[in-house]
Amino acid sequence: MANRISGAALFLSCLGFLLLIHSCSGQIDGQIADLGWSVRRHQRHPLRFRSECRLENLHVLEPSRRIEAEAGYTELWDENEEALTCAGSAFTRHVIRRNGLFLPSYSNSAELMYVVQGRGLYGVTMPGCQETYQSDESQFRGRQGTSEREGVKRFFGDRHQKVREIREGDIVAQIPGTAFWIHNKGQSDLVLISIIYTSNEQNQLDQNIRKFFLAGNPQEGSQGGRRHRTRGSQQETKYGNVFQGFDDELLQETFDVESDLARKVKGEDDRRGHIVEVREELQIVHPMIEEGEGWEEREREREREREREMERGSSRRRGSSSQRQNGAEETLCTMRLRENIDNPERADYYNPRAGRITTLNSFSLPILSFLQLSAEKGVLYKDAVVAPSYYMNSHALIYVLRGNARVQIAGDNGQSVFDGKLQENQVLVVPQNFVVIKKAGSEGFEWVAFRTSDNAMKNNLAGRLSVIRGLPEDVLVNSYGISRDDARKLKYNREELTVFSPSSRSARGLRRDDAAH
C-alpha cells in the first residue's frame, strides 16, 4: 500500500513538473526574444542531418552554364556541387546590357542579390499592395498609351507598384513568390550576383530551383534543379512563360482582350530569351537616387531613420514575445527591400592598416528575417588577414569581387579541407563551424559573402574578443603544454579585433608558403 502511494506521489510530482515547464515556455520564449533572438516553434529545418554534407575536400566553384539572351546573359553554378547542396543554395550571375530588361518572373525560393556594377531599376509586385506610383496623363500623350472601348478613344496615365533604383553596392531582397523585373538604365553593363536559398522555410516544394517567367520564351536550360538532372548531363526540355500552359480562348476571356494579344502574351514565337532589349526609353515613374550637394547629409538622415526602425522592430518583438511574429506580413507593402553596404562609413569593423568589413542582418534590414539570409561585404588591403573564425549558426558563400586571397579552411577533425587561392568571379562555400582564414594577395581582396541565417553569428579564434582571449591562462598552459609567458603571448599579441594588419613575421612566413604553392 505504501509503495502504491509513493508511486502515485511520484507520478503526480512528475506531472506537475511537466505542467510547470509547459507554463513557463512562453515566458522563456519572451526572455529569449528580449535578447534579440528569433524563436520559431516547430520550424522546418531542411538542412539538419543531411547526408549530402560530405565536406572532406572543398574546392573553388566557377560558373558551369551560360544562358544567352538578346540583351545579356546569365551564368549558373552547378547546383549538384556537394557544398552548395549542403548549404541548400544555388548561385547565379546576371549581366544585363545597356537598355536591357530582365523579364518579370518569380521563384519558389528566397533570393538575395548584390549589385556588382552599374545602376538600374528594380520593380517588385507585392500581393494585395496598392499601385502607389502614378504618372500624369500628359506624359503618355502621343504614345501608344490609349484605349478604345465602345468607339470612345481616351488617353490615360500609368499606375504601378513601387519601383526602386539600384546601384553598385546594393543588397536587394527578393521574397519567394513575388514577381520582379530589372532594367539597366545606365551606360555600362548592370551586373548582379545572387544566392537562391531553396532551404528557406517559405519554400513548400522541393530543393529544385523553379523560375516562373511571366513573359517571353526563356531559352532551353534556363531552368533546372538538382533533382531533375544528373551531374554532367542536360535534359532536353522546352521552357516558356507560365501563360503558355493555358488555352488561347481562356486567356482571351481572362484578360478580356483580343485573340492576337492573348497569343502574344504566351510568347511562343519570341526568341529573345529572358533578357530583352528595350527599343525606347522606359517611361516609368520612380524617385531618383539623390546625389550632389547635400547628398551625404540626406544619407545620414536615412541612417538615423534606419536606426529608429530597428528600435521599433525590437519593441514589436518584445510586445509579441508569446506569439509568432507577423510584422513582415503587416508591413510588406512598405518594407525596405534594399540596402547599400559599399559605403566605408557604414563599416562594422575597420582597421586603417588592414581594411574593413560591413555586415547586413535582419536588424538593419528587417525583411531578411523572412528570407533567413544575411550578407557581409569585406575589403582587405595588401597582405592583410581576417582573423580565424567560424559561423556558429550558418553557412557562408563567398563571392570574390576583386583581387585574390590565400584561403585555408579547417574541418571538425582538424583536417585541412581547403588550402588554395580564391580569385575574381569564384565562389567558395564555408560550412557552419568550419574555421576559415583569409589573407589578401598583392592586389588586395574584396568579397561579398551570403550567410544562411538572418542573424549569422561569428566567433573569432584570435585577437580581441576571441575565444582564446576569453580563456584563463592556466587553461591555455595545460591545454597546449606551454609556459605561462607563451600563453600570454597567445592571448595578447594581437590587439586588433577582426581585420589584422600584416606583421613582419607573418608576411615572411606566408610569402614562403605562397611561393611553395
C-alpha positions in Angstrom: 0.0 0.0 0.0 2.8 2.4 0.9 4.6 1.5 -2.3 1.4 2.3 -4.3 1.0 5.7 -2.5 4.7 6.6 -3.1 4.4 5.6 -6.8 1.3 7.8 -7.2 3.0 10.7 -5.5 6.0 10.3 -7.8 3.7 10.3 -10.9 1.8 13.4 -9.7 5.1 15.2 -8.9 6.4 14.4 -12.4 3.1 15.5 -14.0 3.3 18.8 -12.0 6.9 19.4 -13.2 5.9 18.9 -16.8 3.0 21.3 -16.5 5.3 23.8 -14.9 7.7 23.6 -17.8 4.9 24.0 -20.3 3.5 27.1 -18.5 7.0 28.6 -18.3 7.8 28.0 -22.0 6.1 31.2 -23.2 8.0 33.3 -20.5 11.2 31.7 -21.6 10.5 32.4 -25.3 9.8 36.0 -24.3 13.0 36.4 -22.4 14.9 35.0 -25.4 13.1 37.4 -27.7 14.1 40.3 -25.5 17.7 39.4 -26.1 17.1 39.7 -29.9 16.9 36.0 -30.7 14.3 34.7 -33.1 12.1 31.9 -31.7 10.2 29.8 -34.1 8.1 26.8 -32.8 8.3 23.6 -34.9 10.2 25.3 -37.6 11.0 23.2 -40.6 14.8 22.9 -40.8 15.6 21.1 -44.0 19.4 21.4 -43.6 19.5 19.3 -40.4 21.2 15.9 -40.6 21.6 16.0 -44.4 23.5 13.0 -45.8 24.8 15.2 -48.7 27.2 17.1 -46.4 30.4 15.4 -47.5 32.9 18.2 -46.9 36.2 16.5 -46.6 37.6 18.2 -49.7 36.2 21.7 -50.6 37.2 23.5 -53.8 36.5 26.8 -55.6 33.4 26.9 -57.7 33.1 28.6 -61.1 30.1 29.0 -63.4 29.2 25.8 -65.2 26.5 27.1 -67.6 25.8 30.3 -69.5 22.4 31.2 -70.9 22.5 33.8 -73.6 19.7 36.3 -74.3 19.1 39.3 -76.6 20.4 41.9 -74.1 22.6 39.9 -71.7 23.3 36.6 -70.2 23.1 34.6 -67.0 25.8 32.3 -65.6 24.8 29.5 -63.3 27.0 27.5 -60.9 26.4 23.7 -60.8 23.5 23.0 -58.3 24.8 19.5 -57.9 28.0 20.6 -56.2 28.1 18.9 -52.8 29.0 22.1 -50.9 26.0 24.0 -52.5 23.7 21.1 -51.9 24.7 21.0 -48.2 24.1 24.8 -47.9 20.7 24.4 -49.6 21.6 27.1 -52.0 22.4 27.9 -55.7 24.4 30.7 -57.2 23.8 32.8 -60.3 25.3 35.9 -62.0 23.2 38.2 -64.3 24.8 40.5 -66.8 22.2 43.0 -68.3 23.5 45.1 -71.1 22.5 48.8 -71.6 18.7 49.2 -72.1 18.3 45.5 -71.2 15.2 44.3 -69.3 15.2 41.1 -67.2 11.7 39.8 -67.8 9.2 39.6 -64.9 9.5 36.3 -63.0 9.2 34.8 -59.6 10.7 31.8 -57.8 9.8 29.3 -55.2 12.9 30.2 -53.2 14.2 33.3 -51.3 16.8 35.2 -53.2 19.4 37.8 -52.1 21.2 39.9 -54.8 24.2 42.1 -54.8 24.8 44.8 -57.4 28.4 44.3 -58.5 28.4 47.0 -61.2 26.1 49.6 -62.8 22.8 51.0 -61.9 19.2 50.3 -62.9 15.6 50.0 -61.9 14.1 47.2 -59.7 10.4 46.6 -59.6 8.6 44.0 -57.4 4.8 43.4 -57.2 3.6 42.5 -53.7 0.2 40.7 -53.5 -2.6 42.9 -52.3 -0.5 46.1 -52.3 -1.7 49.3 -53.8 -0.4 50.9 -57.0 1.1 53.8 -55.3 3.2 55.2 -58.2 1.1 57.1 -60.7 2.1 59.2 -63.8 0.3 62.2 -65.3 -1.8 61.5 -68.3 0.0 64.2 -70.3 3.2 62.1 -70.1 1.7 59.5 -72.3 0.0 61.7 -75.0 1.3 60.9 -78.4 2.4 57.4 -77.3 0.6 54.1 -77.6 -1.0 54.6 -74.1 -4.6 54.8 -75.4 -7.7 52.7 -75.0 -10.6 52.3 -77.4 -13.7 50.9 -75.9 -17.2 51.2 -77.4 -16.0 53.7 -80.1 -14.5 56.1 -77.5 -10.8 56.9 -77.6 -9.2 58.2 -74.4 -5.7 58.8 -73.1 -4.6 57.6 -69.7 -1.6 57.6 -67.5 0.0 54.6 -65.8 -0.3 53.3 -62.2 2.0 50.6 -60.8 3.6 49.4 -57.6 6.8 50.8 -56.1 9.9 51.0 -58.3 13.3 51.2 -56.7 16.6 52.5 -58.2 19.5 50.2 -57.5 23.3 50.9 -57.9 26.6 49.3 -57.2 26.9 48.0 -53.6 23.2 47.5 -53.0 21.9 44.3 -51.4 18.4 43.5 -52.9 16.0 41.1 -51.2 13.6 39.0 -53.2 10.7 37.4 -51.4 9.6 33.9 -52.6 6.6 34.0 -54.9 6.7 37.8 -55.7 7.3 38.8 -59.3 10.1 41.2 -60.0 11.9 42.7 -63.0 15.2 44.6 -63.5 16.0 47.3 -66.1 19.5 48.6 -66.9 19.2 52.4 -67.2 22.9 53.1 -67.0 25.7 53.4 -69.7 27.6 50.2 -68.7 26.6 46.6 -68.0 24.4 46.0 -64.9 26.0 43.0 -63.1 24.2 41.2 -60.3 25.1 38.1 -58.3 22.6 36.3 -56.3 22.1 33.4 -53.9 18.9 31.4 -54.3 18.1 29.8 -50.9 16.0 26.8 -51.7 16.0 25.7 -48.0 14.1 28.8 -46.9 11.0 27.6 -44.9 8.7 29.5 -47.3 9.5 27.0 -50.0 7.0 24.2 -49.7 8.1 22.4 -52.8 11.5 20.6 -53.1 15.1 21.7 -53.4 14.8 22.4 -57.2 15.2 25.9 -58.4 12.0 26.8 -60.2 11.8 30.0 -62.1 8.3 31.1 -63.2 8.5 33.7 -66.0 5.5 35.9 -66.8 6.6 37.0 -70.2 8.8 35.9 -73.2 10.0 32.5 -74.1 13.1 31.7 -71.9 15.7 29.5 -73.6 16.0 25.8 -73.0 18.2 25.2 -70.0 17.3 28.4 -68.2 15.7 26.3 -65.5 16.7 23.1 -63.9 17.1 21.6 -60.4 19.5 19.3 -58.8 16.8 16.6 -58.7 15.9 16.8 -62.4 19.4 16.5 -63.8 22.3 14.2 -63.1 25.7 15.7 -62.9 27.3 16.3 -66.3 24.1 15.8 -68.3 21.5 18.1 -69.7 17.8 17.2 -70.0 16.1 18.2 -73.3 13.1 20.2 -72.0 11.2 23.1 -73.5 10.6 26.1 -71.3 8.3 29.1 -71.7 6.4 31.6 -69.6 3.5 30.3 -67.4 0.8 31.6 -69.8 1.9 29.0 -72.4 0.3 26.4 -70.3 -3.2 27.8 -71.0 -5.5 27.8 -73.9 -5.8 30.9 -76.1 -9.5 31.2 -75.6 -9.2 31.0 -71.8 -6.5 33.7 -71.7 -8.6 35.9 -74.0 -11.6 35.6 -71.7 -9.5 36.1 -68.6 -7.9 39.3 -69.7 -10.9 40.4 -71.8 -8.6 41.0 -74.8 -8.4 40.1 -78.5 -7.1 36.7 -79.5 -3.9 38.2 -81.1 -3.0 39.8 -77.9 -3.6 36.6 -75.9 -1.2 34.8 -78.2 1.5 37.5 -77.8 1.2 37.1 -74.0 2.0 33.4 -74.4 5.2 34.4 -76.4 5.6 31.1 -78.1 7.3 32.8 -81.1 9.5 35.0 -79.0 13.2 34.2 -79.5 14.8 37.0 -77.4 15.4 35.0 -74.3 14.9 36.1 -70.7 16.7 39.5 -71.1 15.3 41.6 -73.8 16.4 44.9 -75.3 14.2 48.0 -74.7 13.8 49.8 -78.0 12.6 53.1 -76.5 13.4 54.6 -73.1 11.1 53.2 -70.4 8.6 55.8 -69.2 8.4 54.6 -65.5 7.6 56.8 -62.5 10.2 56.5 -59.8 12.2 58.7 -57.5 15.8 59.3 -58.5 18.7 58.5 -56.3 19.9 61.8 -54.9 23.4 62.8 -55.3 25.4 66.0 -55.4 25.3 68.8 -52.9 23.8 67.8 -49.6 23.6 64.1 -50.5 25.8 63.0 -47.6 23.6 64.7 -45.1 20.5 63.2 -46.5 22.2 59.8 -46.4 23.0 60.3 -42.7 19.3 61.2 -42.1 18.3 57.9 -43.7 20.8 56.1 -41.5 19.1 57.7 -38.4 15.7 56.6 -39.8 17.0 53.1 -40.2 18.2 53.1 -36.5 14.7 54.2 -35.4 13.2 51.5 -37.5 15.4 48.9 -35.8 14.3 50.2 -32.4 10.6 49.9 -33.4 11.3 46.3 -34.6 12.8 45.5 -31.2 9.8 46.9 -29.5 7.5 44.8 -31.6 9.5 41.7 -30.8 9.2 42.4 -27.0 5.5 43.2 -27.3 4.7 39.9 -29.1 7.1 37.6 -27.4 4.5 35.0 -26.7 3.3 34.7 -30.3 4.9 34.1 -33.6 5.9 37.4 -35.2 3.9 38.6 -38.2 5.4 42.0 -38.7 6.6 41.1 -42.2 3.0 40.3 -43.3 1.6 43.6 -41.9 4.2 45.9 -43.4 5.2 44.1 -46.6 3.9 46.9 -48.9 6.2 49.5 -47.4 9.1 47.4 -46.2 12.6 48.3 -47.4 14.0 45.7 -49.8 17.4 47.1 -50.5 20.4 48.4 -48.5 23.8 49.7 -49.7 26.8 48.1 -47.9 29.5 49.7 -50.1 29.8 52.9 -48.1 33.0 52.8 -45.9 31.3 55.0 -43.3 29.0 52.0 -42.5 31.8 49.6 -41.8 31.3 47.5 -38.6 35.0 46.6 -38.4 37.6 49.0 -39.6 41.4 48.9 -39.4 43.2 51.8 -41.3 46.2 49.5 -42.0 44.2 46.4 -43.0 40.7 47.0 -44.3 37.1 46.9 -43.3 34.0 44.6 -43.0 30.4 45.6 -43.3 27.6 43.3 -42.2 23.9 43.3 -43.0 21.3 41.4 -41.0 17.6 41.5 -40.1 18.2 44.2 -37.5 19.4 46.6 -40.2 17.2 45.2 -43.0 14.1 43.5 -41.3 12.9 41.7 -44.5 15.9 39.4 -44.1 14.2 37.7 -41.2 11.6 36.5 -43.8 14.3 35.3 -46.2 16.5 33.8 -43.4 19.6 35.3 -45.1 22.2 38.0 -44.4 25.2 39.4 -46.1 28.8 40.7 -45.5 31.0 42.9 -47.6 34.7 42.9 -47.0 37.7 44.9 -48.3 41.3 43.8 -47.4 44.4 45.7 -48.2 47.6 44.1 -49.5 48.8 41.2 -47.2 46.1 41.9 -44.6 44.5 39.0 -42.8 41.0 38.2 -41.4 41.1 36.6 -38.0 40.5 32.8 -38.0 36.8 32.5 -37.3 33.7 30.3 -37.8 30.0 30.9 -38.2 28.0 29.5 -35.3 24.6 29.2 -37.0 25.0 29.4 -40.7 27.0 28.5 -43.8 28.8 31.3 -45.8 29.0 31.6 -49.6 31.9 33.8 -50.5 32.0 35.5 -53.9 35.2 37.4 -55.0 34.6 40.8 -56.4 38.1 42.0 -57.0 41.7 40.8 -56.2 42.7 37.5 -54.8 43.4 35.8 -51.4 45.0 32.8 -49.9 42.3 30.9 -48.0 42.5 28.0 -45.6 39.6 26.1 -44.1 39.9 23.5 -41.3 37.2 20.9 -40.5 35.9 19.2 -37.4 38.7 16.5 -37.2 41.5 19.0 -37.6 42.0 18.2 -41.3 42.5 20.9 -43.9 39.5 20.8 -46.2 40.7 23.7 -48.4 44.0 25.4 -49.0 44.2 27.5 -52.1 43.8 30.8 -53.9 40.5 32.5 -54.4 40.1 34.8 -57.4 37.6 37.1 -59.1 34.2 35.6 -60.0 34.9 32.4 -58.0 32.7 31.1 -55.2 33.8 29.2 -52.1 31.4 27.7 -49.5 32.4 27.8 -45.9 30.4 25.3 -43.9 28.9 26.0 -40.5 31.5 25.8 -37.7 34.4 25.2 -40.1 37.3 27.6 -39.3 38.5 29.9 -42.1 41.5 32.2 -42.5 41.7 34.7 -45.4 45.0 36.6 -46.4 44.8 39.2 -49.1 47.2 39.0 -52.1 49.4 41.7 -53.6 46.3 43.3 -55.3 44.2 43.3 -52.2 41.0 41.3 -51.8 37.3 42.4 -52.0 34.4 40.0 -51.5 30.7 39.7 -50.6 29.5 36.7 -48.5 25.9 35.5 -48.2 25.0 33.7 -44.9 22.2 31.2 -44.5 20.8 32.9 -41.3 19.2 36.3 -41.0 21.4 36.9 -37.9 24.6 35.0 -38.5 26.9 34.9 -35.5 30.7 34.7 -36.0 33.2 33.6 -33.4 36.9 34.6 -33.7 39.8 32.4 -32.6 42.4 35.2 -32.4 42.5 38.9 -31.5 40.5 40.9 -29.1 37.1 39.4 -28.1 38.2 36.0 -29.4 37.8 32.5 -27.8 41.5 32.3 -27.0 41.4 35.8 -25.4 38.5 34.7 -23.2 40.2 31.6 -21.8 42.1 31.7 -18.5 45.9 31.5 -18.8 46.1 28.2 -16.8 43.7 26.6 -19.2 45.9 27.6 -22.1 49.0 26.4 -20.3 47.6 23.0 -19.6 45.8 22.6 -22.9 48.8 23.3 -25.1 51.6 22.3 -22.7 53.2 25.7 -22.9 54.7 28.2 -20.5 52.7 31.0 -18.9 54.6 33.5 -20.8 53.7 31.8 -24.1 50.1 31.7 -23.0 50.1 35.5 -22.5 51.6 35.9 -26.0 48.9 33.8 -27.4 46.3 35.9 -25.7 47.6 39.4 -26.1 50.0 39.7 -29.0 47.1 40.6 -31.3 45.2 43.6 -30.1 43.2 44.1 -33.3 39.6 42.8 -33.4 38.8 41.1 -36.7 40.9 42.6 -39.5 44.6 42.2 -38.9 47.4 44.2 -40.4 50.3 42.1 -41.7 53.2 41.6 -39.3 56.7 41.2 -40.5 56.8 37.7 -39.1 53.6 36.5 -40.7 54.4 38.3 -44.0 57.7 36.4 -44.4 56.2 33.0 -43.5 53.2 33.2 -45.7 55.2 34.5 -48.7 57.3 31.4 -48.4 54.1 29.3 -48.4 52.7 31.1 -51.4 56.0 30.5 -53.3 55.7 26.8 -52.5 52.1 26.7 -53.9 
